[in-house]
Amino acid sequence: MSTYYSEDHEWITVEGDTATIGITQHAADQLGDVVFVEMKEPDDEFEKGDDIGVIESVKAASEIYAPLDGVIVEANEALADNPGALNESPEGDSWIYKIKLSDSSQLEDLMDADGYKALIG
Amino acid sequence: MTDAPKRTPLYDLHVELGGKIVDFAGWEMPVQYPMGIMGEHKHCREKAALFDVSHMGQVILRGENVGEKLEGLCPQAYATLKEGKARYGFFTNAEGGIMDDLIVSNAGDHFFVVVNAALRHQDIPHMKANLDGVEVTEIFDRALVAVQGPKAEDVVGELCPAAREMKFMETIVADIAGVECRISRLGYTGEDGYEISIPEDKAIEVSRAFLAHDDCEPAGLGARDSLRLEAGLCLYGNDIDQSTSPIEASLSWAIQKRRKEEGGFPGAERVQRELAQGAARKLVGIKPEGRAPARTGVEVQCTEGNAIGEITSGVFGPTFGGPVAMGYVSAGHGEPGEKVNLIIRGKPQAAEIVSLPFVQQNYKR
């Protein structure tokens, strides 16, 4: 199991051809208090860069961009009822999607933990 | 607009307190502190919060009959504004649109005016050009802070007992922690509280004295926005602008009876016509039924699917406990209880027209 990071401040943990996607602690801190999460349905297919959901804080809405191609297997429904959990454990229980990867070679474009740390300074 | 962002006299304090600094109307201002918008908002509703509003323009007007002359620019009854009293108002343009909203205080030997940060460059020349025989002086050496919330009277009153005796929309000059300040019992959160004009070199000292009170925490522009929207108060540039008339903006309450009848201000013809016949659109409260906030620019449709208006302000209301919004709907719509749809990211979301405010105002009458 290895974890990758995108420039849009998402983390992607991969096991075989499935992956779990969430937003980083840094992203959660920048957003502030999350009040609403809109997610796509299972079986939705998407390509890298597609808008696959929205996270709303008190003041503003931020899109979730797909870090690679895939198909949604499961959306974290707990976030619909308790969006504030995304501030508590964005890199733990508050993952956003489990997905099936369409092209695992796209992982090579993502950063590792050190690369991401360098990005956010 | 290539000027470097400006800093208020409280900038160093914002940084020290962990404020997240953003550019707002050309000023480096804290949008929030480590407590976060939600926490700061609730703290203001439950106890007291300190806001830096020094980016707003403070102006002194001196001369004969300043109140009467202001009536030539504003639809408010400023000629009869008593000494020691403040009144909300706005400049109107020749078409009856709102140029800016402001607070005017009769300070006895002068009038004290506070205007929006983004419109200082418009309002000061406007007053200089149109207030004959009035000396218009913009103040650059004073900070302006707001202490707001049910505990504001304790926070300010402990340092200045005279502040406890004041009523809503009254203004005095008094010492706070040994510093002479202008204290006005008003604000823009829907809560009781004060706006306090402080000499810039004492601004941090006085602010620290407020923050030393257990019930007072700093709050940023984020909380200020969600507080004013829950309280049903308009934000210039969002809910009101040069094209919106005071009647459309549901600000009829802010125009006194004599002025409605007599007119004599820019755009009076439109305002009087709309008072008599109704306006083509009206600013109303809109409550989305789900959890998704409706932001500025979202289309409002009637249940038959026709566009009837647009959201002008929308946030998640921390005290209300759900999304809250204001927007314009066309004539024939806008009765409280009317069901509408909001087109959020292409999908209709159910919402209802509601009367404002979302959270009851709590002024010291």
Interface residues (C-beta under 8 A of the other chain):
Chain A: G32 D33 V35 F36 E38 V54 E56 S57 V58 K59 A60 A61 A80 P83
Chain B: V31 Q32 G36 I37 M38 G39 H41 G222 D225 S226 R291 A292 P293 R295 V315 F316 P318 P323 R345
